[in-house]
Amino acid sequence: MELIFNLLVQGLQMFLVVAIAPLVAGVTHRMRARLLRKKGASIWQPYRDLLRLMRKEVVLAENASWLFRAVPYLVFAATWVAAALIPTFATGLQFSWSADLIAIVALLGSARFFLALAGMDVGTPFGGLGSSREMMIAALAEPAMMLTVFSLALLAGSTQLSTVVEYLAGPGVGLRVSLGMALVALVIVALAENARIPVDNPSTHLELTMVHEAMVLEYSGRHLAMIELAAALKLVLYLSLIAALFVPFGIAAPGQGVGPHLLGLLYYLVKMLVGAVALATFELSIAKMRVFRIPELLGAALMLSLLGTLLLFVSRSL
């Protein structure tokens, strides 16, 4: 019975992140509209958009290779696996042994690599422009992410995500300067990876400024639906990662019954709602940066994560 319960909880977590990904995006869009004193679309509109795209016929360029057709499914699969590995409402799940922070970074890097290749595959100028900008952002965002992982691993003694979350949820952590630096660095990386303001504007269609949208201009139909769902899933992934590492209260421990798991699920949904509202509020309080200033922002994240790691080397109490 315990094995069946663990498998059910693991399956619930895997499908939960996919189910709420469009909802989180819808809440963010609706909150931005309300803050701008507009009515805005329904929070369920992303679900309708995905269904509409799934019904549409796929239009492919004549020179599109097999890679262009396969990338949407590869990106979605890699993002889904990475999001499913994060303990959302419970730790110590059936597949928690594979939930390694380095593995999650590798999965996200693989998805980004294939999407950049797809942007260049057809040979359009905007696709190549978006891919080059994406790789420029990744060159600074990935080292900052890895150094943040090392900071948490030094503190918890492991890169296994459930172990890190259980340690950070314990009473002996307290307030640490290194954790504050890691949090700020991770937030900056999350904004860059999800193409949000100030790095990119997800609602723009001006080819000279967009990054993510430029890579997927040639996609349509179910291929575009897979990419849009993967983008929403990636946002949920980073919100879940920040919530699990830095706001770990309410997460059910291994071996607990149905009640703590349901309570942890409720806490998780509230955290996602707060994260979506906070993201919308932040995006409206700051302007988009010029492309040539993005390395300065990501360089600050890199230095913060590096300083956090060095502080843990110098003194474990910081």
NORGIWO-V700893 format. One record per residue. N is the residue number from 0. RES is the residue in three letters. OMEGA is omega in radians with two decimals (NA if undefined). D_LAST is the distance of its C-alpha to the last C-alpha in Angstrom with 1 decimal. Layout:
n=[N,N]
res=[RES,RES]
omega=[OMEGA,OMEGA]
d_last=[D_LAST,D_LAST]
This chain:
n=[0,1,2,3,4,5,6,7,8,9,10,11,12,13,14,15,16,17,18,19,20,21,22,23,24,25,26,27,28,29,30,31,32,33,34,35,36,37,38,39,40,41,42,43,44,45,46,47,48,49,50,51,52,53,54,55,56,57,58,59,60,61,62,63,64,65,66,67,68,69,70,71,72,73,74,75,76,77,78,79,80,81,82,83,84,85,86,87,88,89,90,91,92,93,94,95,96,97,98,99,100,101,102,103,104,105,106,107,108,109,110,111,112,113,114,115,116,117,118,119,120,121,122,123,124,125,126,127,128,129,130,131,132,133,134,135,136,137,138,139,140,141,142,143,144,145,146,147,148,149,150,151,152,153,154,155,156,157,158,159,160,161,162,163,164,165,166,167,168,169,170,171,172,173,174,175,176,177,178,179,180,181,182,183,184,185,186,187,188,189,190,191,192,193,194,195,196,197,198,199,200,201,202,203,204,205,206,207,208,209,210,211,212,213,214,215,216,217,218,219,220,221,222,223,224,225,226,227,228,229,230,231,232,233,234,235,236,237,238,239,240,241,242,243,244,245,246,247,248,249,250,251,252,253,254,255,256,257,258,259,260,261,262,263,264,265,266,267,268,269,270,271,272,273,274,275,276,277,278,279,280,281,282,283,284,285,286,287,288,289,290,291,292,293,294,295,296,297,298,299,300,301,302,303,304,305,306,307,308,309,310,311,312,313,314,315,316,317]
res=[MET,GLU,LEU,ILE,PHE,ASN,LEU,LEU,VAL,GLN,GLY,LEU,GLN,MET,PHE,LEU,VAL,VAL,ALA,ILE,ALA,PRO,LEU,VAL,ALA,GLY,VAL,THR,HIS,ARG,MET,ARG,ALA,ARG,LEU,LEU,ARG,LYS,LYS,GLY,ALA,SER,ILE,TRP,GLN,PRO,TYR,ARG,ASP,LEU,LEU,ARG,LEU,MET,ARG,LYS,GLU,VAL,VAL,LEU,ALA,GLU,ASN,ALA,SER,TRP,LEU,PHE,ARG,ALA,VAL,PRO,TYR,LEU,VAL,PHE,ALA,ALA,THR,TRP,VAL,ALA,ALA,ALA,LEU,ILE,PRO,THR,PHE,ALA,THR,GLY,LEU,GLN,PHE,SER,TRP,SER,ALA,ASP,LEU,ILE,ALA,ILE,VAL,ALA,LEU,LEU,GLY,SER,ALA,ARG,PHE,PHE,LEU,ALA,LEU,ALA,GLY,MET,ASP,VAL,GLY,THR,PRO,PHE,GLY,GLY,LEU,GLY,SER,SER,ARG,GLU,MET,MET,ILE,ALA,ALA,LEU,ALA,GLU,PRO,ALA,MET,MET,LEU,THR,VAL,PHE,SER,LEU,ALA,LEU,LEU,ALA,GLY,SER,THR,GLN,LEU,SER,THR,VAL,VAL,GLU,TYR,LEU,ALA,GLY,PRO,GLY,VAL,GLY,LEU,ARG,VAL,SER,LEU,GLY,MET,ALA,LEU,VAL,ALA,LEU,VAL,ILE,VAL,ALA,LEU,ALA,GLU,ASN,ALA,ARG,ILE,PRO,VAL,ASP,ASN,PRO,SER,THR,HIS,LEU,GLU,LEU,THR,MET,VAL,HIS,GLU,ALA,MET,VAL,LEU,GLU,TYR,SER,GLY,ARG,HIS,LEU,ALA,MET,ILE,GLU,LEU,ALA,ALA,ALA,LEU,LYS,LEU,VAL,LEU,TYR,LEU,SER,LEU,ILE,ALA,ALA,LEU,PHE,VAL,PRO,PHE,GLY,ILE,ALA,ALA,PRO,GLY,GLN,GLY,VAL,GLY,PRO,HIS,LEU,LEU,GLY,LEU,LEU,TYR,TYR,LEU,VAL,LYS,MET,LEU,VAL,GLY,ALA,VAL,ALA,LEU,ALA,THR,PHE,GLU,LEU,SER,ILE,ALA,LYS,MET,ARG,VAL,PHE,ARG,ILE,PRO,GLU,LEU,LEU,GLY,ALA,ALA,LEU,MET,LEU,SER,LEU,LEU,GLY,THR,LEU,LEU,LEU,PHE,VAL,SER,ARG,SER,LEU]
omega=[3.14,3.11,3.13,3.12,3.13,3.11,3.11,3.12,3.11,3.10,3.09,3.13,-3.12,-3.11,3.13,-3.09,3.10,-3.07,-3.06,-3.10,3.08,3.14,3.10,3.08,3.12,3.10,3.12,3.14,-3.12,3.14,3.09,3.14,-3.13,3.11,3.07,3.14,3.04,-3.14,3.11,3.12,3.11,3.10,3.11,-3.09,3.10,3.08,3.12,3.12,3.13,3.11,3.12,3.12,3.13,-3.14,-3.08,3.11,3.12,3.07,-3.08,3.04,-3.09,-3.10,3.11,-3.12,3.10,-3.14,-3.14,3.14,-3.04,-3.03,3.14,-3.13,3.09,-3.14,3.13,-3.12,-3.12,3.14,3.14,3.12,3.14,3.14,-3.12,-3.13,-3.09,3.09,-3.08,-3.11,3.14,3.07,3.10,3.13,-3.00,-3.12,-3.11,3.12,3.14,-3.10,-3.14,-3.11,3.12,3.10,3.11,3.09,3.13,3.11,3.12,3.08,3.10,3.12,3.13,-3.13,-3.11,3.12,3.08,3.07,3.12,3.11,3.14,-2.98,-3.09,3.08,3.09,-3.10,-3.11,3.07,3.09,3.11,3.13,3.13,3.14,3.10,3.12,3.12,3.06,3.10,-3.11,-3.12,3.11,-3.09,-3.10,3.06,3.10,3.11,-3.13,3.12,3.03,3.08,-3.14,3.11,-3.14,3.13,3.09,-3.11,-3.08,-3.13,-3.12,3.01,3.10,-2.91,3.13,3.10,3.13,-3.12,3.13,3.11,-3.11,3.10,-3.13,-3.07,-3.03,-3.08,3.14,3.11,-3.13,3.11,-3.11,3.11,3.08,3.09,3.12,3.13,3.14,3.12,-3.13,3.09,3.12,3.11,3.13,3.10,-3.14,-3.09,-3.12,3.09,3.13,3.07,0.26,-3.10,-3.13,3.11,-3.07,-3.10,-3.11,3.02,3.06,-2.96,-3.07,-3.09,-3.02,-3.13,-3.10,-3.09,-3.13,-3.12,-3.02,-3.11,-3.07,-3.12,3.12,3.05,-3.08,3.09,3.11,3.10,3.11,-3.13,3.11,3.10,3.09,3.11,3.09,3.12,3.11,3.06,3.09,3.13,-3.09,3.06,3.11,3.14,3.11,3.14,-3.09,-3.06,-2.99,3.03,-2.97,-3.10,3.09,-3.13,-3.10,3.13,3.12,3.09,3.11,-3.03,-3.07,-3.10,3.11,3.12,3.08,3.09,3.08,3.08,3.10,3.08,-3.11,3.12,3.09,3.11,3.12,3.11,3.12,3.12,3.13,3.12,3.13,3.12,3.13,3.13,-3.14,-3.10,3.13,-3.12,-3.09,-3.12,3.09,3.13,2.93,-3.08,-3.07,3.09,3.12,3.09,3.10,3.12,-3.14,3.04,3.06,3.08,3.12,-3.13,3.11,3.12,3.10,3.11,3.08,3.10,3.14,3.10,3.12,3.06,-3.09,-3.09,3.13,-3.12,-3.13,NA]
d_last=[43.2,39.5,39.7,41.7,39.2,36.3,38.4,39.2,35.7,34.7,37.8,37.0,33.5,35.1,37.7,35.6,33.5,36.8,38.6,36.2,35.3,38.4,37.8,34.3,35.8,38.7,36.6,34.7,38.1,39.6,36.8,37.1,40.8,40.7,38.3,40.9,43.6,45.2,46.3,44.6,45.3,44.8,41.6,43.7,45.0,42.8,44.4,47.8,46.9,45.9,49.1,51.2,49.7,50.3,54.0,54.5,56.0,53.8,55.0,54.2,54.9,57.6,55.4,52.5,51.7,50.7,47.0,47.3,48.6,46.1,42.9,42.7,42.7,40.3,37.8,38.2,38.0,34.8,33.1,34.4,33.2,29.6,29.6,31.2,28.5,25.8,25.7,26.9,28.0,27.7,25.8,27.5,30.5,33.3,32.0,28.3,28.4,29.0,26.2,24.0,21.7,23.2,26.7,26.1,25.2,28.3,30.5,29.5,30.1,33.5,34.5,33.8,35.7,38.8,38.8,38.8,41.6,43.6,43.2,44.9,47.4,50.0,49.9,49.6,48.1,45.7,44.4,43.7,42.0,39.7,38.9,38.1,35.8,34.1,33.4,32.1,29.6,28.7,28.2,25.1,24.0,24.0,21.7,19.2,19.6,19.3,16.1,14.7,16.2,14.7,11.1,12.2,14.3,11.7,9.8,13.3,15.2,17.9,19.1,21.5,21.0,22.2,19.9,16.8,18.2,19.0,15.6,14.0,16.9,16.3,15.5,12.5,10.0,9.8,8.3,5.1,5.6,6.0,8.4,10.1,10.8,12.1,14.1,15.8,16.5,18.0,20.1,21.5,22.4,24.0,26.1,27.2,28.0,30.0,31.9,31.0,31.1,30.0,30.3,33.6,35.9,36.9,40.0,41.5,44.3,44.6,44.7,43.5,40.1,39.2,37.2,37.3,40.7,42.2,41.6,43.3,46.2,48.7,47.7,49.8,50.7,48.8,46.9,45.4,44.8,42.7,40.6,40.2,39.2,36.7,35.2,34.9,33.4,30.8,29.8,29.6,27.5,24.7,24.9,24.8,21.8,19.8,21.1,20.5,16.9,15.6,18.5,19.4,21.4,25.1,24.9,27.4,26.5,28.8,32.0,32.2,35.5,36.8,35.7,31.9,32.4,34.5,32.1,29.3,31.7,32.3,28.6,28.3,31.3,30.0,26.7,28.8,31.0,28.2,26.7,30.2,30.9,27.6,28.4,31.9,30.9,28.4,31.1,33.6,31.4,30.8,33.4,33.5,32.5,34.9,34.6,33.9,30.9,29.2,27.7,25.9,24.2,23.3,22.3,19.7,18.4,18.4,16.5,13.8,13.4,13.7,11.0,8.6,10.0,9.9,6.3,6.2,9.3,8.5,5.8,5.5,3.8,0.0]
